[in-house]
Amino acid sequence: MPDFVDEAVLHIRAGNGGHGCASVHREKFKPLGGPDGGNGGKGGDVVLEVDAQAATLLDFKHRPHRSAQNGTPGMGGHRAGANGEDLVLKVPDGTVVTRLDGEVVADLVGHGTRLVLAKGGSGGLGNAALASKKRKAPGFALKGEEGEELDVRLEMKTIADVGLVGFPSAGKSSLIAAMSAARPKIADYPFTTLVPNLGVVEAGAVQYVIADVPGLIPGAHEGRGLGLEFLRHIERCSTLLHVLDCATYESGRDPVSDLEALEAELEAYGSRAGVDLSDRPRLVALNKVDVPEARELAEMVGPMLTERGYKVLEVSAASREGLRELSYALGEQVAAARAAAPAPEPTRVVLRPKMIGEMPFEVVALGNNTFEVRGEKPARWVRQTDFSNDEAVGYLAERLNRLGIEEQLAKLGATDGAEVRIGTEEDSVVFDWDPTLDAEAVPSGPRGTDARLG
């Protein structure tokens, strides 16, 4: 079984943020030491990075579940928790990242390109950072946030300038071995090539990469043979080379019918994948002309293919006849494609600031004196709150009131005892609203308690 995998599903989880620390400095002869709880550390991110040395997604196929390191909790003495280490996953050049529903997240091209796929959770603030004139020695700290979780599909599309397309045993592997330093497996039976092979060819001042794609057969775009698995590797090729076997002994096959079948498969795959391959320059290599019968056939069908608009070359991987001319012809096409390609634009970050006056939340009346608060900010504050600590709950009430949620509830007709939900539908926190509670009053009582909550 070859160690080549060009598709894998990845389940990732970024690190959780560490909890903040609630601590009060205690030292002899210093009765008013004050709060000294440190902040929690940030959770590690999950990052994808293109590595030129990576050639397969095999590792992700065997180990699809990956997690970044959690941040550590804060400590007393103003000691902040350590940040979790980022998890950097090396992927091959040309890896496409999509969600499981098919939405494209990123197309990673170029060595060193990085993508933060899942962000680590923020660390919770310690009570030293929460101290204020109103609350001089908080008896609580904020909890760290959970890291993002995500399921994505990784799909590798080979980065090559020229794609070799042909039936099994047409001689594609022999051609790439003769034209470059690549040494693919070669044998005289169908589907010898089970993985795409890459080779670097130099034609004068032009250097380009050719890809030997596993052989196609009629119906490949529907999953027959190996075509469906590897047709994606020609999507990035700027030039296609049809390798036609002029020495085949199979009945009903000849170079012209083979070419028509290959073009039909390319068109069908392009329609299915939403990729237009019709504008890619085509060249035709009539292979195995070292065999006398094959040379006669090549001389007969060559003019027919030329009339159809193809540039035709007679070659032999065995005797190396015509390979120099073929390499230079492909080099000319690659150079022309590179010259016509638009200059790469610098990476731009699109900023979409919120409109002035736009509310950071939304309160929706669900009927029967029930309301739902939607918005990332209030949901985030709820996740940071330790509900076993009354003072922390009171602090949350103050934050929500300053945001304007209580005012909005009153406008929508909420009455005493109204049920208010904050968070996602699957994981919401439910409150009973008390409009008589003064959220801005100075809290009293021992640390960790709040007299306003009864």
ChimeraX attribute file (.defattr): number of C-alpha atoms within 10 A of each C-alpha:
attribute: neighborCount
match mode: 1-to-1
recipient: residues
	/A:1	4
	/A:2	7
	/A:3	10
	/A:4	14
	/A:5	17
	/A:6	22
	/A:7	19
	/A:8	20
	/A:9	20
	/A:10	20
	/A:11	16
	/A:12	22
	/A:13	25
	/A:14	29
	/A:15	31
	/A:16	29
	/A:17	31
	/A:18	31
	/A:19	30
	/A:20	31
	/A:21	32
	/A:22	25
	/A:23	24
	/A:24	20
	/A:25	15
	/A:26	14
	/A:27	9
	/A:28	6
	/A:29	7
	/A:30	9
	/A:31	9
	/A:32	11
	/A:33	13
	/A:34	17
	/A:35	25
	/A:36	23
	/A:37	29
	/A:38	27
	/A:39	35
	/A:40	31
	/A:41	27
	/A:42	31
	/A:43	31
	/A:44	28
	/A:45	28
	/A:46	28
	/A:47	18
	/A:48	22
	/A:49	22
	/A:50	21
	/A:51	18
	/A:52	13
	/A:53	11
	/A:54	12
	/A:55	17
	/A:56	21
	/A:57	22
	/A:58	17
	/A:59	14
	/A:60	20
	/A:61	16
	/A:62	9
	/A:63	12
	/A:64	14
	/A:65	13
	/A:66	14
	/A:67	19
	/A:68	24
	/A:69	22
	/A:70	27
	/A:71	29
	/A:72	23
	/A:73	26
	/A:74	29
	/A:75	20
	/A:76	20
	/A:77	16
	/A:78	20
	/A:79	16
	/A:80	23
	/A:81	23
	/A:82	19
	/A:83	23
	/A:84	24
	/A:85	18
	/A:86	20
	/A:87	21
	/A:88	17
	/A:89	15
	/A:90	20
	/A:91	27
	/A:92	26
	/A:93	25
	/A:94	20
	/A:95	26
	/A:96	19
	/A:97	23
	/A:98	18
	/A:99	16
	/A:100	14
	/A:101	8
	/A:102	10
	/A:103	11
	/A:104	13
	/A:105	14
	/A:106	14
	/A:107	18
	/A:108	22
	/A:109	18
	/A:110	16
	/A:111	15
	/A:112	14
	/A:113	14
	/A:114	18
	/A:115	18
	/A:116	14
	/A:117	21
	/A:118	22
	/A:119	22
	/A:120	30
	/A:121	24
	/A:122	25
	/A:123	32
	/A:124	28
	/A:125	27
	/A:126	32
	/A:127	30
	/A:128	27
	/A:129	19
	/A:130	20
	/A:131	16
	/A:132	11
	/A:133	7
	/A:134	11
	/A:135	15
	/A:136	13
	/A:137	21
	/A:138	27
	/A:139	25
	/A:140	27
	/A:141	30
	/A:142	26
	/A:143	25
	/A:144	29
	/A:145	25
	/A:146	22
	/A:147	27
	/A:148	18
	/A:149	16
	/A:150	14
	/A:151	15
	/A:152	20
	/A:153	21
	/A:154	23
	/A:155	22
	/A:156	25
	/A:157	24
	/A:158	26
	/A:159	22
	/A:160	22
	/A:161	24
	/A:162	27
	/A:163	27
	/A:164	27
	/A:165	26
	/A:166	25
	/A:167	22
	/A:168	22
	/A:169	22
	/A:170	23
	/A:171	25
	/A:172	31
	/A:173	28
	/A:174	21
	/A:175	22
	/A:176	23
	/A:177	20
	/A:178	19
	/A:179	19
	/A:180	16
	/A:181	12
	/A:182	18
	/A:183	14
	/A:184	20
	/A:185	13
	/A:186	15
	/A:187	13
	/A:188	10
	/A:189	9
	/A:190	14
	/A:191	17
	/A:192	16
	/A:193	21
	/A:194	18
	/A:195	20
	/A:196	21
	/A:197	21
	/A:198	24
	/A:199	20
	/A:200	16
	/A:201	21
	/A:202	14
	/A:203	16
	/A:204	9
	/A:205	9
	/A:206	14
	/A:207	14
	/A:208	18
	/A:209	18
	/A:210	25
	/A:211	26
	/A:212	28
	/A:213	27
	/A:214	30
	/A:215	28
	/A:216	24
	/A:217	19
	/A:218	16
	/A:219	16
	/A:220	21
	/A:221	25
	/A:222	13
	/A:223	12
	/A:224	13
	/A:225	18
	/A:226	20
	/A:227	21
	/A:228	17
	/A:229	18
	/A:230	22
	/A:231	24
	/A:232	19
	/A:233	21
	/A:234	25
	/A:235	20
	/A:236	17
	/A:237	23
	/A:238	22
	/A:239	23
	/A:240	23
	/A:241	24
	/A:242	25
	/A:243	26
	/A:244	28
	/A:245	25
	/A:246	26
	/A:247	21
	/A:248	15
	/A:249	9
	/A:250	7
	/A:251	6
	/A:252	8
	/A:253	12
	/A:254	18
	/A:255	24
	/A:256	15
	/A:257	12
	/A:258	20
	/A:259	19
	/A:260	11
	/A:261	18
	/A:262	22
	/A:263	16
	/A:264	15
	/A:265	22
	/A:266	22
	/A:267	17
	/A:268	17
	/A:269	22
	/A:270	18
	/A:271	13
	/A:272	11
	/A:273	13
	/A:274	9
	/A:275	15
	/A:276	13
	/A:277	20
	/A:278	11
	/A:279	8
	/A:280	16
	/A:281	18
	/A:282	20
	/A:283	21
	/A:284	24
	/A:285	28
	/A:286	27
	/A:287	29
	/A:288	27
	/A:289	24
	/A:290	18
	/A:291	14
	/A:292	11
	/A:293	12
	/A:294	18
	/A:295	19
	/A:296	12
	/A:297	16
	/A:298	26
	/A:299	13
	/A:300	11
	/A:301	16
	/A:302	20
	/A:303	13
	/A:304	13
	/A:305	16
	/A:306	13
	/A:307	9
	/A:308	8
	/A:309	10
	/A:310	16
	/A:311	17
	/A:312	22
	/A:313	19
	/A:314	22
	/A:315	25
	/A:316	21
	/A:317	21
	/A:318	15
	/A:319	13
	/A:320	15
	/A:321	16
	/A:322	17
	/A:323	19
	/A:324	12
	/A:325	14
	/A:326	21
	/A:327	19
	/A:328	17
	/A:329	16
	/A:330	24
	/A:331	24
	/A:332	14
	/A:333	20
	/A:334	22
	/A:335	17
	/A:336	12
	/A:337	17
	/A:338	13
	/A:339	10
	/A:340	9
	/A:341	10
	/A:342	8
	/A:343	8
	/A:344	6
	/A:345	6
	/A:346	6
	/A:347	6
	/A:348	6
	/A:349	6
	/A:350	6
	/A:351	6
	/A:352	6
	/A:353	6
	/A:354	9
	/A:355	7
	/A:356	6
	/A:357	6
	/A:358	7
	/A:359	11
	/A:360	13
	/A:361	16
	/A:362	13
	/A:363	18
	/A:364	16
	/A:365	16
	/A:366	11
	/A:367	8
	/A:368	9
	/A:369	15
	/A:370	18
	/A:371	22
	/A:372	20
	/A:373	21
	/A:374	18
	/A:375	16
	/A:376	14
	/A:377	13
	/A:378	21
	/A:379	18
	/A:380	13
	/A:381	17
	/A:382	21
	/A:383	18
	/A:384	23
	/A:385	23
	/A:386	17
	/A:387	13
	/A:388	10
	/A:389	16
	/A:390	21
	/A:391	27
	/A:392	23
	/A:393	20
	/A:394	22
	/A:395	20
	/A:396	20
	/A:397	19
	/A:398	15
	/A:399	16
	/A:400	18
	/A:401	16
	/A:402	13
	/A:403	16
	/A:404	13
	/A:405	18
	/A:406	19
	/A:407	14
	/A:408	16
	/A:409	21
	/A:410	11
	/A:411	9
	/A:412	14
	/A:413	10
	/A:414	23
	/A:415	14
	/A:416	11
	/A:417	13
	/A:418	18
	/A:419	18
	/A:420	22
	/A:421	21
	/A:422	23
	/A:423	21
	/A:424	14
	/A:425	10
	/A:426	6
	/A:427	9
	/A:428	16
	/A:429	14
	/A:430	14
	/A:431	13
	/A:432	12
	/A:433	18
	/A:434	15
	/A:435	16
	/A:436	7
	/A:437	11
	/A:438	13
	/A:439	19
	/A:440	14
	/A:441	10
	/A:442	12
	/A:443	19
	/A:444	12
	/A:445	10
	/A:446	11
	/A:447	16
	/A:448	17
	/A:449	21
	/A:450	19
	/A:451	13
	/A:452	16
	/A:453	12
	/A:454	6
